[in-house]
Amino acid sequence: MRSLLTLILVLTPMFAFAQGAAPRVKRTNPPTLSTPTGYTHVVEVAGPVKTIYISGQIALDRNGAVVGAGDVKAQAEQVFKNLEAALAAAGAKFTDVVKMNTYTTDISQAQAIRDVRARYFGNVTPASTLVQVVHLARPEFMLEIEVIAAVAAGPAIVPARQE
């Protein structure tokens, strides 16, 4: 029993350290695939991570008013501001995003969306999908974006039990 207790005392700090380690994110654009424009073909996440799923964000400000009606670039600005706020609320940032799905009602405006996206992501781009849809939730919405992020998982906090 004593040796078991000693083993637990020795291993506990190692497990706690491992839980706090940063996830390893590997981004790869294989030479056998086309050169991507503002995204990464393959994103791998390894290590102890917390996965964050951000629902599709649309061009509404914090008061629920539509921003940029009829202007996809203005809507993209608001969508990325909303994504930034949602990520921050979960302790993440754009460099933690590993997957992004973009839905637009006008694929011909893809470059305007990419221009805004590039300012928020820089060179650290997620795996990404862009789809044209007929409609979004309301007719004035031209764009909706959802993301998945991965950040280091904190140590599990287990409340003390009353006995």
C-alpha contacts under 8 A as a table, 3 or more apart, distances in Angstrom:
res1	aa1	res2	aa2	distance
1	M	4	L	5.10
1	M	5	L	6.27
2	R	5	L	5.11
2	R	6	T	6.23
3	S	6	T	4.97
3	S	7	L	6.09
4	L	7	L	5.05
4	L	8	I	6.23
5	L	8	I	5.12
5	L	9	L	6.22
6	T	9	L	5.11
6	T	10	V	6.19
7	L	10	V	5.13
7	L	11	L	6.08
8	I	11	L	5.22
8	I	12	T	5.85
9	L	12	T	5.54
9	L	13	P	7.57
10	V	13	P	6.70
10	V	14	M	7.57
11	L	14	M	5.22
11	L	15	F	6.34
12	T	15	F	5.23
12	T	16	A	6.18
13	P	16	A	5.00
13	P	17	F	6.05
14	M	17	F	5.11
14	M	18	A	6.17
15	F	18	A	5.01
15	F	19	Q	6.23
16	A	19	Q	5.20
16	A	20	G	6.54
16	A	155	P	6.32
17	F	20	G	5.26
17	F	21	A	6.39
18	A	21	A	5.25
18	A	48	P	7.26
19	Q	48	P	5.73
19	Q	152	A	7.77
19	Q	153	A	6.24
19	Q	154	G	6.18
19	Q	155	P	5.53
20	G	48	P	7.46
20	G	152	A	6.31
20	G	153	A	6.11
20	G	154	G	5.31
20	G	155	P	6.18
21	A	47	G	7.51
21	A	48	P	6.79
21	A	152	A	6.23
21	A	153	A	7.73
22	A	47	G	7.25
22	A	48	P	7.24
22	A	49	V	7.49
22	A	151	V	6.99
22	A	152	A	4.63
22	A	153	A	7.77
23	P	45	V	6.53
23	P	46	A	5.71
23	P	47	G	4.84
23	P	48	P	5.96
23	P	49	V	5.69
23	P	150	A	7.44
23	P	151	V	6.32
23	P	152	A	5.33
24	R	44	E	7.95
24	R	45	V	5.67
24	R	46	A	5.13
24	R	47	G	6.16
25	V	43	V	6.83
25	V	44	E	5.60
25	V	45	V	4.63
25	V	46	A	6.56
26	K	43	V	5.69
26	K	44	E	5.10
26	K	45	V	6.56
27	R	40	T	6.44
27	R	41	H	7.71
27	R	42	V	5.80
27	R	43	V	4.61
27	R	44	E	6.55
27	R	126	P	7.89
28	T	40	T	6.52
28	T	41	H	6.39
28	T	42	V	5.15
28	T	43	V	6.47
29	N	33	L	7.07
29	N	35	T	7.27
29	N	36	P	7.63
29	N	40	T	6.06
29	N	41	H	5.36
29	N	42	V	6.42
30	P	33	L	5.61
30	P	41	H	7.61
31	P	34	S	7.29
31	P	35	T	7.91
36	P	39	Y	5.79
36	P	40	T	6.42
36	P	41	H	7.09
38	G	114	R	6.82
38	G	117	R	7.91
38	G	118	A	6.71
38	G	125	T	6.36
39	Y	125	T	4.83
39	Y	126	P	5.40
39	Y	127	A	5.61
39	Y	128	S	5.72
40	T	43	V	6.86
40	T	125	T	5.66
40	T	126	P	5.36
40	T	127	A	4.70
40	T	128	S	6.93
41	H	126	P	7.99
41	H	127	A	5.42
41	H	128	S	7.51
42	V	127	A	6.03
43	V	98	V	6.16
43	V	99	K	7.86
43	V	126	P	6.81
43	V	127	A	6.02
45	V	150	A	7.41
46	A	49	V	7.50
48	P	152	A	6.16
48	P	153	A	5.75
49	V	150	A	6.03
49	V	151	V	5.42
49	V	152	A	4.60
49	V	153	A	4.58
50	K	150	A	5.62
50	K	151	V	5.30
50	K	152	A	5.89
50	K	153	A	4.71
51	T	148	I	7.02
51	T	149	A	5.79
51	T	150	A	4.61
51	T	151	V	6.64
52	I	90	A	7.24
52	I	148	I	5.56
52	I	149	A	4.99
52	I	150	A	6.15
52	I	151	V	7.93
53	Y	146	E	7.85
53	Y	147	V	6.22
53	Y	148	I	4.64
53	Y	149	A	6.60
54	I	57	Q	7.92
54	I	83	L	7.57
54	I	86	A	6.89
54	I	87	L	7.39
54	I	146	E	5.69
54	I	147	V	5.27
54	I	148	I	6.13
55	S	145	I	7.85
55	S	146	E	5.22
55	S	147	V	7.12
56	G	144	E	5.56
56	G	145	I	4.81
56	G	146	E	4.00
56	G	147	V	7.46
57	Q	79	V	5.67
57	Q	82	N	6.48
57	Q	83	L	6.54
57	Q	144	E	5.36
57	Q	145	I	5.29
57	Q	146	E	6.18
58	I	75	Q	7.55
58	I	78	Q	7.52
58	I	79	V	5.28
58	I	82	N	7.81
58	I	141	F	6.86
58	I	143	L	6.28
58	I	144	E	4.89
58	I	145	I	6.99
59	A	66	V	5.72
59	A	67	V	5.40
59	A	68	G	7.32
59	A	75	Q	5.00
59	A	76	A	7.12
59	A	78	Q	5.16
59	A	79	V	5.13
59	A	82	N	7.99
59	A	141	F	6.80
59	A	143	L	7.45
59	A	144	E	7.80
60	L	63	N	7.51
60	L	64	G	5.18
60	L	65	A	5.25
60	L	66	V	4.59
60	L	67	V	5.78
60	L	78	Q	6.98
60	L	79	V	7.63
61	D	64	G	5.31
61	D	65	A	5.48
61	D	66	V	6.55
61	D	67	V	6.58
61	D	78	Q	7.10
61	D	82	N	7.84
62	R	65	A	7.52
66	V	69	A	6.55
66	V	140	E	7.78
67	V	74	A	6.87
67	V	75	Q	5.97
67	V	78	Q	6.73
68	G	71	D	5.07
68	G	72	V	7.02
68	G	73	K	7.76
68	G	74	A	4.82
68	G	75	Q	5.07
69	A	72	V	7.85
69	A	75	Q	7.31
69	A	140	E	5.89
69	A	141	F	7.32
70	G	140	E	6.99
70	G	142	M	7.58
71	D	74	A	5.45
71	D	75	Q	6.25
72	V	75	Q	4.92
72	V	76	A	5.96
72	V	109	Q	7.04
72	V	112	A	7.19
72	V	113	I	7.28
72	V	142	M	6.17
72	V	143	L	7.12
73	K	76	A	4.97
73	K	77	E	6.28
73	K	112	A	5.61
73	K	113	I	6.25
73	K	116	V	7.25
74	A	77	E	5.12
74	A	78	Q	6.50
75	Q	78	Q	5.18
75	Q	79	V	6.09
75	Q	141	F	7.92
75	Q	142	M	7.29
75	Q	143	L	6.94
76	A	79	V	4.95
76	A	80	F	6.10
76	A	113	I	5.92
76	A	116	V	6.52
76	A	117	R	7.94
76	A	143	L	6.96
77	E	80	F	5.36
77	E	81	K	6.23
77	E	116	V	6.40
78	Q	81	K	4.99
78	Q	82	N	6.11
79	V	82	N	5.06
79	V	83	L	6.17
79	V	143	L	7.86
79	V	144	E	7.22
79	V	145	I	7.14
80	F	83	L	4.87
80	F	84	E	6.03
80	F	116	V	7.87
80	F	117	R	7.34
80	F	120	Y	7.40
81	K	84	E	5.04
81	K	85	A	6.29
82	N	85	A	5.12
82	N	86	A	6.15
83	L	86	A	5.05
83	L	87	L	6.01
84	E	87	L	5.20
84	E	88	A	6.09
84	E	93	K	6.71
84	E	94	F	7.07
85	A	88	A	5.11
85	A	89	A	6.20
86	A	89	A	5.16
86	A	90	A	6.71
87	L	90	A	5.28
87	L	91	G	6.34
87	L	92	A	4.83
87	L	93	K	5.58
87	L	94	F	7.46
87	L	149	A	7.99
88	A	91	G	4.88
88	A	92	A	5.14
88	A	93	K	6.09
89	A	92	A	7.43
91	G	151	V	7.94
92	A	96	D	6.11
92	A	149	A	7.22
92	A	150	A	7.86
92	A	151	V	6.61
93	K	96	D	5.48
93	K	97	V	7.13
94	F	97	V	5.29
94	F	120	Y	6.81
94	F	121	F	5.85
95	T	121	F	6.59
95	T	124	V	5.88
95	T	125	T	7.49
96	D	149	A	5.12
96	D	150	A	5.54
96	D	151	V	6.25
97	V	100	M	7.39
97	V	125	T	7.81
97	V	126	P	5.91
97	V	147	V	6.58
97	V	148	I	5.67
97	V	149	A	3.94
97	V	150	A	6.46
98	V	125	T	7.69
98	V	126	P	4.53
98	V	127	A	5.97
98	V	147	V	7.60
98	V	148	I	5.87
98	V	149	A	5.32
98	V	150	A	6.77
99	K	126	P	5.05
99	K	127	A	4.71
99	K	128	S	5.64
99	K	147	V	5.57
99	K	148	I	5.12
99	K	149	A	6.97
100	M	126	P	6.39
100	M	127	A	6.32
100	M	128	S	4.73
100	M	129	T	6.43
100	M	145	I	6.97
100	M	146	E	5.80
100	M	147	V	4.38
100	M	148	I	6.52
101	N	128	S	5.79
101	N	129	T	4.84
101	N	130	L	6.11
101	N	131	V	7.89
101	N	145	I	5.66
101	N	146	E	5.35
101	N	147	V	6.36
102	T	128	S	7.71
102	T	129	T	6.07
102	T	130	L	4.71
102	T	131	V	6.18
102	T	143	L	7.27
102	T	144	E	5.94
102	T	145	I	4.49
102	T	146	E	6.68
103	Y	130	L	6.02
103	Y	131	V	4.97
103	Y	132	Q	5.75
103	Y	133	V	6.33
103	Y	143	L	5.67
103	Y	144	E	5.14
103	Y	145	I	6.21
104	T	107	I	6.30
104	T	130	L	7.64
104	T	131	V	6.34
104	T	132	Q	4.91
104	T	133	V	5.92
104	T	142	M	5.56
104	T	143	L	4.45
104	T	144	E	6.49
105	T	132	Q	5.37
105	T	133	V	5.10
105	T	134	V	5.74
105	T	135	H	6.19
105	T	136	L	7.42
105	T	142	M	5.25
105	T	143	L	6.62
106	D	109	Q	5.76
106	D	110	A	7.59
106	D	132	Q	6.24
106	D	133	V	7.81
106	D	142	M	7.18
107	I	110	A	5.28
107	I	131	V	7.55
107	I	132	Q	5.57
108	S	111	Q	7.58
109	Q	112	A	5.52
109	Q	113	I	6.70
110	A	113	I	5.14
110	A	114	R	6.14
111	Q	114	R	4.87
111	Q	115	D	6.07
112	A	115	D	5.17
112	A	116	V	6.59
113	I	116	V	5.38
113	I	117	R	6.13
114	R	117	R	4.89
114	R	118	A	5.99
115	D	118	A	5.29
115	D	119	R	6.85
116	V	119	R	5.48
116	V	120	Y	6.91
117	R	120	Y	5.33
117	R	121	F	6.14
118	A	121	F	5.23
118	A	122	G	5.19
118	A	123	N	7.71
119	R	122	G	5.64
121	F	124	V	5.69
121	F	125	T	5.89
122	G	125	T	7.09
133	V	136	L	7.25
135	H	138	R	7.41
135	H	139	P	6.65
136	L	139	P	6.59
136	L	141	F	6.16
136	L	142	M	7.17
136	L	143	L	7.60
136	L	144	E	7.63
137	A	141	F	7.20
138	R	141	F	5.69
139	P	142	M	7.74
141	F	144	E	7.64
